[in-house]
Amino acid sequence: MTTFNDFGLHADINRALAAKDYTVPTPIQVQAIPPLMKGRDLCGIAQTGTGKTAGFSLPSIHHLLTYPHRPTPRGCRMLVLAPTRELAAQIAQSCRDYGRFTKLSVTTVFGGVPINKQIRDLSGGVDILVATPGRLLDLIDQRALRLDDVEIFVLDEADQMMDMGFIHSLRRIAKLLPSRRQNLFFSATMPKEIAHLAEQFLEDPVTVSVTPAATTVEKISQYATFVEQKEKQALLHAIVASEDIDRALIFTRTKHGADRVVRHLAGAGIKAMAIHGNKSQSQRTHALQAFRSGDIKLLVATDIAARGIDVSGVSHVINFEIPNVPEQYVHRIGRTARAGAEGKAISFIAPDERPYMRDIERVTRSKSEPMPLPENFNELVRNLPKPVAPPRDTGSQGRDPNRQRQDAHRHRGGGNGKPQGERGPRREGTAGEGAEGQRKRRFRPRNKSVGAHKGAVKRVG
């Protein structure tokens, strides 16, 4: 097959593809779309940026149009799970683009934003629902969503979803799905232990792999510079000043590290923003929009962004810190050289990170070209501008509304902020007291003669 027209997709889908000037499918799409149109389960493995989203959304939309009916109230016909908010939003937008000439409804739900609007959006039912697991279960617990009418279940970035603590949520979600459904798993990497877990969710699947697992994109030029950890910031300033950067993603291992890099860049008069899990959804959306529009050329991110950012024109990926999982390196540098473009990946390697880089080279079967330090590097280190001061703590302003509610719950005596069903029984009295001691403490009469003006004898209960 050489064009999308050869697949026999619905005419409205072909119109949408023509409007986006998509004519030639990618290898993963060539291999995945035909069996999916036949209703087969599928496990698709392809490196990031090769068109996996279209690989599962085009045949799924074709199915929804071929067998049309209204979704049930609070239900959905197609459920797509993604590990991050950014990736969920990206998938939903792609589904809207491919279904632009249809009447299919597409809704996205994820945490970090008020849940009430999402409840309203789901009340009449939707055709395609893209969600993160946590918010999906919140909506199910509030009886705002039911999954018994799902016809197609899609798990994107399956390795991360099951390898990063989502497995228990996935098992709970799977129990709520109907037994007769089509299952689609897509991922850039599929280690053996994760593939074994995938077998629990797939029935007689077709396996499609267009590249060896954990290989890197051929059009990415990879470089490595050996530098002390404390000197990395000066090296970053030198790289930003010397490289012809259209857009650059800078990766750190920690959230605080990302903020620290941004403050150092700001101290040198270099504009950048950070995106990570401690940012509110509005802050993350604002940073991505500024990066896409070109208002900022540098976006500093943790690995959460390696799976959720699809921005054209990323010319550089800079590994400020080396990931300790080789597969994460693949996802990081896959943010550049997308859609046939070329890209550059530069890694800053501290002495304690050399084992990480050796593991990466072994898994990816590639070796980065050494990049020497700048000639005047010692002077750059000595003259490194001081970072701007971190912003003052303004309380709950700009914070994730879910986190605000959890904090308020703790202040009201809600313990560790767990959902009501997970919280242990409330304890009365002090450690070491039995039931009798608790009763005595709980019903101790107030002594009005000693310290009563300030409630010196505390009431418990």
C-alpha positions, 0 to 999 in steps of 0.5 A: 500500500502506498497511499491512505486511499488504499486502506479503504477508510471511510470517505470522511476520514480520507477527506480529513487526511487530504485536508492535512496533506497526508498521503503516504502512510508510515511503516507502522500505519501500513502494518497496523491499520489493515488488521485493526480494520478487521477487528483484531487485537494488536500490540504495536511497537515503533519508535516515537514520532513514527505515526502511532497515533494515526495508526490506531485512531484512523481504523478506530474512527472508521469502525465508529463511522461504519457502525454508527449509534449514539453513545449511552449517557455517561458512557463512551464507545472508544476509550484511550488511556495515556500516561500524561496530560499532555499526551492525552490532549495531543491524542484527543486533538489528533482524533478531532483532526481525523474526525473533523468531517464527522459528528463524532464527539471527542472528550479529554479528561485528566487531573489538575483541572476542575472535575465538574466540567468534565462530569457535564461533558460526559453526561450525554455520552461521548464517542471517543474518550481520552483519559489519564487513569487517575481522573478516569477512576475519579469519574467512575467513583463519582458515577459520572462515567461507565465503561460497559459500552466500550467497543475499542480500548487503546493503551498508548505508551503501554510500557510506561503505563504499566511500568510506572505504577499504573498497573493496579489502576489498569487492572481495576479499569479492565474489570469494568470493561466489557469482555467483548472489545477490541484492544490496542496497545502501542509503545515505543519500547516493550521490555519482556516483563512488560510484554508479559503483562500486556498478554493479560489484556490482549486476546490473540493479538497481532504484533507489529514491530517496525524497528528493534526495541529502543533504537534511536532515530537515524536522523538524530546526530548524537553528541556527548560532553564529559563535564563535572555536575557543578559545571553543567550550567555554564556548559548549557549557557555556552551551547545555547549561545553557540548553537543555531537553535530553533527550539530546544528541549532540556531534560533534567531528572528532577522537578527541582532541577528543572526549576533551578536550570530555568532560574540560572538561565534567567540570571543570564538573561536567557528566556526559558520555562519549565514543565513538570509534575509540580506545575499546575495544568494552566502553567503546563499548558501556558509553557507548551503554548509559548514553546509551540508559538516560538515565544520561548526557544528553551523548554526545561522538562522532566521525563513526563514531557518525553512522552507527551510533547509533540512540537514540530521544529524541535532542533535540539534535545539537551540531556542536562542530566542522563536518565538512569533508564535507557528507554527514557533516553530514546523517548527524550531524543525522539522529540527531535527529528520528527516527520523526517526532519533532522535533529541534534541530541547533546548529553552532558555526562558527569563522572557518576553518570558514565554507567548510565551512558554505557547502558544507553549505548548498549541498549540503543546499539549506538554511540554518541560522538564526543564533543569537546568543552569550549576553549574558554570554558574555565572562564565561563564557569568562573563568570557564571551569572547568579540565578534569579531568586526562586519565587516566594511561596504565595500559598495555594495561588497557581497550584493544582486545584486537586492538591489544594483540596488535598491540603485543605482535607489534611488541615481538617484532620483528613490524615494523609489525604487518601480517598475516603475508602482508603483511609484507616479508622480515626484514632482517638486518644494517644499512643498506648491507650486502650479503649478505656483510656480513649473513653476517659480522654474523650469524655473528660469534663472541662475544668473551668477553674484552670486555664479554661479561658484558653481551652487548656483542656482539649476536647477530642472527638 
